């Protein structure tokens, strides 16, 4: 008989970004891509713990979720996502970032079980873990804890529905996949359908009282690549809040390896030496969620909009999607 496993934080299995999901429902299952905070929940010594993907404590931050998990079997570890719902019932990362207790609808969507009542089930295939989740874990749990079920439709129809309803994207998971803690093997994949991604904030341009625009980019290996500037998506209060964070992060030198650029380009997003005179540079540690229309031929983002800061994504992991 296998030794009993004590529940603890386990690094979540990661998703591989792709621009095309496998269209094979016999081998793959599909779910909505939820725009929230990945969270591992576990119960040890009759105490519920809720942790971010980077092992930061979410227990005090989301007390309603912890209450909903109260009847989780002891020595059980589950995986899911903390999501805020907007007025239309859609996941909203902006609402999650700015949640203020009772005024925001917070839900913990559970989609996997890794340890069940002291038994490590990570090597079981996904379809078996899902059956265990449905039969042994979810029944005694309560709101705001919910189940992330499988979407029963063709991939083509799902993509169309996600695009028209304004959801972020889709996830595909291989039905026979084991739970690979901390790995991005490709057994789980994600595809963004409505355009947007995380980007690193590496500077700003000077404004009247705070800043005018953010200077943003992404990493290629250890190199930070400039992508765009954006002045959209900010309220006056948000500008003040961000500007206070910037003051402790200012550095003398530009962190982007591809600046200055020779010309401003068709859409004016190029950052020339002349334009860089208006920039102030930041230690590249802050990550923001941004929406945009498209990538241009000269590798800039067009019509960008700031959504929110992402506290759960290390800057060095931000790549062009």
C-alpha positions in Angstrom: 0.0 0.0 0.0 1.4 3.4 -1.0 2.5 5.7 1.8 0.1 8.5 2.7 1.1 11.9 1.2 0.8 15.0 3.3 -0.9 18.0 1.5 1.4 20.9 0.7 1.9 23.6 -2.0 2.6 22.0 -5.4 3.8 24.1 -8.4 1.0 24.2 -10.9 1.3 22.5 -14.3 1.8 25.2 -17.0 0.2 25.8 -20.3 2.0 26.1 -23.6 1.0 29.1 -25.7 0.0 28.3 -29.3 -1.8 30.0 -32.2 -3.6 26.7 -33.1 -5.1 24.1 -30.8 -5.2 20.4 -31.8 -8.6 19.6 -33.4 -9.0 16.0 -32.1 -11.8 15.7 -29.4 -11.1 12.0 -29.0 -7.7 12.9 -27.5 -8.2 16.4 -26.3 -10.7 18.2 -24.2 -11.4 22.0 -24.3 -12.1 24.6 -21.6 -12.5 28.4 -21.5 -9.3 30.2 -20.8 -10.1 32.0 -17.5 -8.6 35.5 -17.0 -7.6 35.4 -13.3 -5.1 34.2 -10.7 -4.0 30.6 -10.8 -4.3 29.2 -7.3 -3.4 25.9 -5.6 -5.7 25.0 -2.6 -4.9 22.3 -0.1 -6.1 21.1 3.3 -3.5 20.0 5.9 -4.2 19.3 9.5 -7.8 20.4 8.9 -6.7 23.9 7.8 -7.3 25.3 4.3 -4.4 27.0 2.5 -4.8 29.0 -0.7 -1.6 29.9 -2.6 -0.7 31.7 -5.8 1.2 30.0 -8.6 4.4 31.6 -7.0 3.5 30.3 -3.6 2.2 33.6 -2.2 -0.6 33.5 0.4 -4.1 34.1 -0.9 -5.8 32.8 2.2 -6.5 36.1 3.9 -7.1 37.9 0.6 -10.0 35.7 -0.5 -11.8 34.6 2.7 -15.0 33.6 0.9 -13.1 31.1 -1.2 -11.5 29.6 1.9 -14.9 29.2 3.5 -16.2 27.5 0.3 -13.3 25.1 0.5 -14.0 24.2 4.2 -15.2 20.7 3.4 -12.3 19.8 1.2 -11.0 16.3 2.2 -8.0 16.4 4.5 -4.6 16.0 2.8 -6.0 17.0 -0.6 -4.5 19.4 -3.1 -6.5 20.9 -6.0 -5.7 23.3 -8.8 -7.9 26.1 -10.1 -8.2 29.8 -10.9 -9.5 32.7 -8.9 -11.7 34.9 -11.2 -13.7 38.0 -10.8 -17.0 38.2 -12.8 -18.2 41.5 -14.4 -21.8 42.6 -14.6 -22.4 40.3 -17.6 -20.9 37.3 -15.8 -17.7 37.3 -17.8 -14.3 36.8 -16.3 -12.6 40.3 -15.9 -9.0 40.6 -14.8 -9.5 44.3 -14.4 -12.4 43.6 -11.9 -10.1 41.1 -10.1 -7.2 43.5 -9.8 -9.5 46.2 -8.4 -11.8 44.0 -6.3 -12.9 45.5 -3.1 -14.6 42.8 -1.0 -18.3 42.4 -1.2 -18.7 44.6 -4.3 -17.0 42.2 -6.6 -18.1 38.6 -7.4 -15.1 36.4 -6.8 -15.2 32.7 -7.9 -12.7 29.9 -7.5 -13.0 27.6 -10.5 -11.5 24.1 -9.8 -10.3 22.0 -12.7 -7.9 19.4 -11.3 -6.9 17.3 -8.2 -3.3 16.4 -7.5 -3.5 14.7 -4.1 -6.7 13.2 -2.8 -7.1 12.3 0.9 -3.3 11.5 1.2 -3.0 9.7 -2.1 -0.9 11.2 -4.9 -3.0 11.0 -8.1 -0.8 13.1 -10.3 0.3 10.1 -12.4 -3.3 9.2 -13.2 -4.6 10.3 -16.6 -6.6 13.5 -16.7 -9.9 11.7 -17.4 -9.4 9.7 -14.2 -8.4 12.8 -12.1 -11.5 14.5 -13.4 -13.7 11.6 -12.3 -12.1 11.7 -8.8 -12.7 15.5 -8.7 -16.4 15.1 -9.6 -17.1 12.2 -7.3 -14.8 12.8 -4.2 -13.8 16.4 -4.1 -16.5 18.8 -5.4 -19.8 17.6 -3.8 -19.2 19.0 -0.3 -17.7 22.3 -1.5 -19.8 25.4 -1.6 -20.0 28.8 -3.3 -18.0 30.6 -4.5 -16.1 27.4 -5.4 -17.2 26.1 -8.8 -16.3 23.4 -11.3 -14.6 24.0 -14.6 -16.2 21.5 -16.8 -15.4 20.4 -20.4 -16.9 22.3 -23.3 -19.0 20.0 -25.4 -18.8 21.4 -28.9 -16.5 21.3 -32.0 -13.3 23.4 -31.8 -14.5 25.5 -34.7 -17.8 26.4 -32.9 -15.9 27.0 -29.6 -13.5 29.5 -31.3 -16.4 31.3 -32.9 -18.3 31.5 -29.5 -15.3 32.7 -27.6 -14.6 35.4 -30.2 -18.2 36.7 -30.4 -18.8 36.6 -26.6 -15.5 38.4 -25.9 -13.9 35.7 -23.8 -10.1 35.6 -23.7 -9.4 32.3 -25.3 -9.5 28.5 -25.1 -7.5 25.8 -23.3 -6.9 22.2 -24.7 -5.8 19.4 -22.4 -4.7 15.9 -23.6 -7.2 13.5 -22.0 -4.5 11.0 -21.0 -2.1 13.6 -19.6 -0.5 13.2 -16.2 -0.2 16.2 -13.9 3.3 17.6 -14.6 4.0 20.0 -11.7 5.9 23.1 -12.8 6.3 21.8 -16.4 5.1 23.3 -19.7 5.2 20.1 -21.7 2.5 20.9 -24.3 0.1 18.3 -22.8 -1.9 21.5 -21.8 -2.1 24.3 -24.3 -3.7 27.7 -24.5 -4.7 29.9 -27.4 -5.6 33.5 -27.1 -8.5 34.5 -29.4 -9.2 38.1 -28.4 -5.9 39.9 -28.6 -3.9 40.8 -25.6 -1.1 39.5 -23.4 1.2 40.3 -20.5 4.0 42.8 -21.1 6.8 44.2 -19.0 6.8 47.9 -18.0 10.3 49.2 -18.6 9.7 52.9 -18.6 7.3 55.8 -19.0 7.1 59.2 -20.8 6.7 62.3 -18.8 3.3 63.7 -18.2 1.9 66.8 -16.6 1.5 65.4 -13.1 2.3 61.7 -13.4 3.1 59.9 -16.7 1.8 60.3 -20.2 2.4 56.8 -21.6 4.0 53.4 -20.5 6.9 52.0 -22.4 6.4 48.2 -22.6 8.0 45.1 -24.0 8.8 41.4 -23.6 11.7 39.1 -23.0 13.6 37.1 -25.6 15.9 35.0 -23.4 17.5 37.6 -21.1 17.0 40.5 -23.5 14.1 42.9 -23.0 12.6 43.9 -26.3 10.6 47.1 -26.8 7.1 46.6 -28.3 5.0 49.7 -27.8 3.9 52.7 -25.8 0.4 53.1 -24.5 -1.5 56.0 -22.9 -4.9 54.2 -22.9 -6.8 52.5 -20.1 -5.9 54.8 -17.2 -8.1 56.7 -14.8 -6.5 59.6 -12.9 -6.5 57.6 -9.7 -4.8 54.6 -11.5 -2.1 56.9 -12.9 -1.4 58.2 -9.4 -1.3 54.6 -8.0 1.1 53.4 -10.7 3.3 56.5 -10.5 3.9 55.9 -6.8 5.2 52.4 -7.7 7.5 53.8 -10.4 9.4 56.1 -8.1 11.1 53.3 -6.2 12.0 51.6 -9.5 13.6 54.3 -11.5 17.0 53.5 -13.1 19.4 55.7 -15.2 19.8 53.5 -18.2 17.3 52.1 -20.8 16.6 48.4 -20.2 15.4 47.7 -23.8 18.1 46.2 -26.0 16.5 47.3 -29.3 16.4 51.0 -28.5 16.8 53.6 -30.0 15.1 52.8 -33.2 16.0 54.5 -36.5 12.4 55.7 -37.3 9.0 56.1 -35.7 7.3 53.8 -38.3 3.9 54.1 -40.0 1.9 54.0 -36.8 4.3 56.1 -34.7 5.2 53.5 -32.2 8.9 53.5 -33.1 11.0 55.0 -30.3 13.8 57.1 -31.8 16.7 58.7 -29.9 14.9 62.0 -30.0 11.7 60.6 -28.5 13.7 58.8 -25.8 14.6 62.1 -24.3 11.1 62.2 -22.9 11.4 58.7 -21.3 12.2 57.7 -17.8 13.4 54.2 -17.3 12.3 51.6 -14.7 13.7 48.4 -13.3 11.8 45.9 -15.5 9.9 44.0 -12.7 6.3 45.2 -13.2 4.0 43.1 -15.5 0.8 44.5 -16.9 -2.1 43.0 -18.9 -2.6 44.8 -22.2 -5.1 44.6 -25.0 -4.2 45.5 -28.6 -5.4 45.3 -32.1 -2.5 43.7 -33.8 1.3 43.2 -34.2 2.6 45.4 -37.0 5.2 44.4 -39.7 7.9 46.1 -37.7 7.1 44.2 -34.5 5.2 46.9 -32.7 1.8 46.7 -31.1 -1.0 48.9 -32.5 -3.8 50.5 -30.5 -2.7 49.2 -27.1 -4.7 49.6 -23.9 -3.7 48.9 -20.3 -6.0 46.5 -18.4 -4.3 45.9 -15.0 -1.1 45.0 -13.2 -0.4 41.2 -12.9 1.0 40.4 -9.5 1.2 36.7 -10.4 3.5 36.8 -13.4 7.3 37.1 -13.0 8.6 39.6 -15.5 11.3 37.2 -16.8 8.6 34.8 -17.9 6.9 37.3 -20.2 7.4 36.3 -23.8 5.7 37.4 -27.0 2.7 35.2 -27.5 
